[in-house]
Amino acid sequence: MKLPKPNGPFPVGFTDIHVGNGNVNFIARLYYPCRDSGTTDVGYGPWFPEPKYYKAYGYFMRLPEWISYALFWGLGRNIRIHAVENAPPLITKYNEQRKKCILFSHGLGGIRTTYSTLCTGFASKGHLVAAIEHNDRSASMTKVNGNIVKYDHSMSTYEARNQQLTRRREEIILLKDVILNKKHDHVVSHSGVFKQLASPNTRFIAMGHSFGAATVFSLGDHVDAGVCLDPWTFPLGNAIEPFPKPALTVIMENFTWPENTETIMRLMSRNGRENTITLPNADHMDVSDVPVVMPTMLKLVTASNRRAAKVHPSETIKAVSEMIESFIESVEAAD
């Protein structure tokens, strides 16, 4: 099984980097336009970075371990993303003079591949996309120095979520500096491809889903623009400052409640109302790969609080991608 094919003109490559400065350590996956290598299906990368992530997704969903392996083992080995590991990068019109990099922050339980359809789509149109796997115990799983770090179900209070938000912000800023080639010595593990992608001329658009969208709002002047997909604003608390840069927020209709919406509007108050869009009949997870990869499991796990979307997730991703591309073009035109 392969995820939907990107609709941009360029084939896509990916490479993983391990970043650490002693206090902040994380993995990120970089998606980028690459040269056409004539790759067959077996040459595309796996959606699960390694089998241990099967158990991790199940743990996040509170499933017994044996069920996790039973459900994911047959599924996981066969899911492929439309990207080739460490493929030679392609220089495009987007990065000949000044590279544009999308810094992507996942939601609760996400990892660096959870939004591969979106990420490969943007890479196929010439953008560099850096999808971080946060090391704040909000990912289903990550690895630091070979040690597994699991999702922490106990971190549900505002204080805990706000601490995670602070950590996420630090990680994104370090990732930005690494891509700018300011702190290349903090990249402790990478392929030779990374050196071709880092550039001091890079401009940054922060993008995130759910908790990742709250992370974007926290970045302020550290980025050139922001894209917030179905924000979950709880970790931000009451210290709300309007986002100071151009921003686009896309809300899924089935993930709305008054307090959250009110906070979003305050955060977006410096951007026009036309930059806050609600997608009718869309569900919270529709911008991720989860509804495509594990639709039955998603229904089982969220049956008590999920209203069935009337729009297929692939249509939601298509609509969201088009909105984001239009927004990026408007940001470029204003530069």
N, C-alpha and C positions, 0 to 999 in steps of 0.2 A: 504494500500500500504506500502510495506517495501522497504528500500534501498537495494542495492545488498549485499548479504551475504559475510562477510569476509572469506578469504580462508586460514587463518592460523589455527593451531591446537587447539587454546584455545578459549573458549567463552569469551565475553567481558562485563565488567561492566563499569559504569561511575558514577561520583559524581561531583557536582558543589561546588566551593569554592568562597567565597567573601573575597577579600583581600583589606586592607586599612592601610595606615600609616599617614593619615591626608591630605597629598598632593596628593598621588597617590591611586586611588581606582578603582577596576575593578572586574569582574567576570571571572572565568576560569572553563572550563570543563576538568576533568581528565578522560581519557579512559585508561583502564588497563585490563590485562588478569585476569579472575576470575574463580572461581570454577563453575562447571556445576550444574546449579540449576534446570534443566529440564523445563526451562521457555517456556510457550506457547506464541503465537504471541502477545496476549494482555498484556503480561508482559514486552515487550520491550518499551523503552522510546520514547516519541514523538520527531519529528524533530523540531517542533516549541516549544521553551521552555514554552511559554504561548501565549494565543490568541492575546495579544497586539502586538506581533511581526508580525501578519498578516498585520495590518495597517502600521507598520514600513517598511516592505519590499515594500509595495505599495507606501509609501511616498518617499522612496529612488528612486523608478522607476518613480516618478512624476505622479502617477496615482491618480485619484480622490478617496477620502476615501471610498465612497460607492462601487466603483468597487473593491477596495482592499478587503473589507469584503466579497463581493459577490464571488470573485474568490478564496480567500484563506480559507473561512470558511469551505466549504465542503471538500476542499483539505486537509487543515491543520490538522484537527482532525484525519485523517486516516493515515498520514505518520508516519512510525515508523523507528527507527534506530535499528540495530542489537546489542543492548547493554541493560543491565539491571541496573537500578539505585541502587547504593549502594550495589551491589552484593559483597560477600566476596572475597577479592583479592587472587590470586594464586601466590605462589612463583615459579618462573621458572628459567631455566638455565641462563636467561639474567640478573636476579637480585639477584641471590644467593650471589654473591660476590660484584658486583658493578652494580648498576642500570643504565640503559640507558634511558634517557628521551628526547623525542622530544618536543620542545617548538614550537607550531604552531601559526603563525600570519596571520590573515585573510586580504583579500583585501578590497577595498572600498565597503561598503554596506554589508559586511559579518558580521556574528555573530559567536558564539562559536560552532554552529552546522552546519554551511554551508559546511564544508568539512568532514562530518561524515563518508562518505564511505572510504576516505583515512585514517582517524584517527582510525576508528574501525579496518581497515585492519592491520595497524601496531600494534595495541594493541593485535589483535588475534595472532600475531607472537611473543608475549612476551614483547613488549615495553610499557613503560608508555608514554602516549601522553597528553600534557597539551595544550589545545586549548584556547587561551585567547580571551576575548571579549573586544576589546580596548575601553577605555573611553576617546577618543580624538575627538569624533564626526565624526569618519569615519565609525563606525558600523551603520547598519540600525537603531539599537536601542540598548541601554543597560540600566541598572538600577543601581543607586548609592544611597544607603541609602533609598531605596524605591521610589526614584524619577526617572522618565523616562528622558533619555538623547537621543535625536534624532540626526540623520545624519544632518550635516550642509552643505547645498548646496552652501553657500557663500564662503566656504573655498577652493577656487580653485587656488589661486596664489601660486607661489613658496614659498613665506614667510610663508603662512598659512600651506602648506603641510609640510614644513620643521619643523615648530613648532609641528605639529602632529607627525612627525617622531621622534623628541626628546622625546615627551611624550610616544610614543610606546616603545622606547628603555628603558626608565625608568621603564615602566610596566613589560617588559620582564625580566629585571634584578631583579626586586623585586620578580617576580614569581619564578625565578631561586633560589633566596635566601630562599624563603618560602619552596620550595621542598627540598632544602639542609638542612632544619630544622634550619637555622640560624635565621630566623625571623618568627618563628611559631606564635608569639604573634600578628602578623599583619594579621593573618587569622581570620576575625571577624565572619565568619559563615561557618560551614562545618559539615559534618557527621563524625562519628567515623572512617569511612573508610580512610579519609585523613591521619590520624596518622600512618596508616599502609603503606602508599605510600611514605611519606617523608623519606629521607635518606641522611646522610652526604656523602655517597659514590657514589652519582649520577654523571654521565657524561652527557653532554648536546649537542644535535644536534638541532640547530635552523632551522626551516623550515617555509616557508611562500609563499604566492601566491600574485603576483602583487605588491601592496603597502606592503604587508607582506614580499615579497622577498626583497624589498628595506630595510625593517626593519632588515632583517637578515644581509644584507651587512653592516649595521650600527653597528652591535654588536661586530665585531672584536674579540678581545681576551677574551671576556666575555663567549664565548662558545667553544666547542671542535671541531665543524665542522658545516657546513651550507649547506642547500638545498634550492635553489631558483627556484621557479616555475613561469615561465613567468614574469620576473621582470619588474616592471614599475619604472624606475629610476629617473623620474622627481623630486621627493622630495629630492633626494640626492644633486642636484645642481652640481656645478663644483668642489666641494671639494672631489675628488674621490681618495681614497686610496685602493690599491689592498687588497682583503680579505686575512687575514694572516693565515687562517687555511684551512684544506682540505674542498673543496666545490664542489658541483654538481649544475649545472644550466640547467634546461630544458626549452626550448623556444617553444611556439606554433607558427607554421608557419604563422598563420593568425593574429598574434599580433606582427608584426615586422616592424620597420622603422629604417633608418640608424643611427640617433642620439642615439636611445635607444640601438641598437645593439653594437655600438661603445663603449658606456659607460659600458655595460655588459662585453665586452672583456677586458676593462681596469681593471674592478673589479676582473675579473677571471684570471688576468695575472700571478699570482703565482701558479695557478693550470693548468694542462695540457689541451690542446685544446680538448682532448677526454672527458673532464669533462664538456664541454659546448655542449649540444645536442639540435638539432632542430627537433621537431616532425612534419613530413609533414602532411598537410591537417587538422591540429588540431586547435581548436578555444580557445580563451583566457579562457573561463569559463569551459572548459571541465574537469578540475581537481577538480571542485567543484560538489556539488550535484544538483546545479540549473538546468542543462540541463535535469536531470532525473525527478526532482520534478515539474518543471514548464516549460516544453519545449515550449509550445505555447506562454506563456507570454514572454519568453526570445526572441523569434523570433519577436514578436510585438514591444518590447521595443528597440531592437537593429537592426531592419530591415534596417535602413539607413546606417549603417556602418559595418555590419557583413557579411562576406563571409561564405557561408554555408560550414561546415566541411564535408569532404567526409568520415571521420572516426567516428564511433559511440563513444559518450563520454565514455561509459563503457570500450571500447577498449583502449582509451587514458589513463584512470585511471589505467587499468591493466598494460599497458606498463610503465607508470611513476612509479608505485609501485615497479615493478621489478627492474627498474633502481636504485631506492632509496635503496632497500634492498641490491642490489649488492654493492652500494657505502658504506652503513653502514658496511657491512662485510669487505670491504677493509680498512675502518677506524679502525675497531676492530683489524684486522690483523696487522696493522702498530703500534698499541699501545705497 
